[in-house]
């Protein structure tokens, strides 16, 4: 087994950091559109990680299913939401008046 060079360690470290950062940002973002875009980017970077681990079949499946199909379905669902919901805000009617029937 060949020893890993400094460049290999740096690439693995950068990929690990990017995967963790994208996962955190996708979960912590307040806007739905940005969350979907970050999820798609997460799937693409995760496919690079799988390719780096010499699991090319898993990498191709991750790109096709994880980033491609799931990302497209999430974007299609996002389009069908009300415009204010897609931006991560409460609808104007619900936000402006709150009724209490006592």
N, C-alpha and C positions, 0 to 999 in steps of 0.2 A: 504494500500500500504506500502510495507516494505521500510525502509530507505536504501539508498545506502551506502554501506560500503566504506571505503577508497580504498580498492582493486578494487571495481567496478569503482570508479572515475578514478583511475590510468589506468585501462584497457581502459576505454572510451577515456581518454586523449591520450594514446599511439596510439590507433587506429585512432583517428582524426588526430594526427600529421603525422602518416605514410601515410594516404590517401592523405593529402595535399602535403606531400613531394613527393610521387610517381607521383601525377598529375603534379606537377611543373617540376620534372625531366623528365617525359615523353614528356612534351611540349618543354622543353629547351635543350634537348640533340641534338648534331649535327649529330649523327649517327643514321641511320634508324633502324638498327638491335636492338640497345640498346633501342630505343624508343618503338619498338614492344614488347620487353621483359618487359620493365617497364609498358606498357599498360596491358599486361597479368597479371603481379603482382598486378597492380592497381585493376583489376577485381576480383582477388582472395581476396584481403584485403577488398574490398567493399562488397563482399559476407559475410565476417566475420562481418562487420558492420551490414548488414541486419539481420544476424542470431542473433547478440547481441540485436537488436531491436525486436526480436521475430517474424520476418517476414521470416520464414524458406522457404516458397514457393518462395518469391522474391530472397532469397539467392541462392536457387538451380537454378533458372532461370539465375541469374547473373553469376554463375560459368559455367553453360552449354553454354549460349549464349555469354555473355560478355567476359569471359576469354577463353573459349574453342573454340567455332566455329569462333568467330571474330578473335581471336589470330591466329588460324590455317590459316584462309584466308589471314590475313596480312602477315604471314610468307611465305605463298605460293606466294603471290604477290611480296614479297621482293626477293625471289629466282629468279623470272622471270625478275627482273630488271638487267641491265648491272652490272657487278661486281664492277665497280668504283662508280656507283650510289648507290649501296647497302651500300657502306662504307661511303657515305655522301660526296664524292668528285666529282668534275666535270670531265667529260670524258677527256682523255688526248688530243684528237684532238681539242676539243673546248678550252681547257685551254691554250694550247701552242701557238695557232695562232688565231688571231682575224683579220678578213678581213673587210675592209671598201671599198665598191664600190661607189666611188664618181665620 
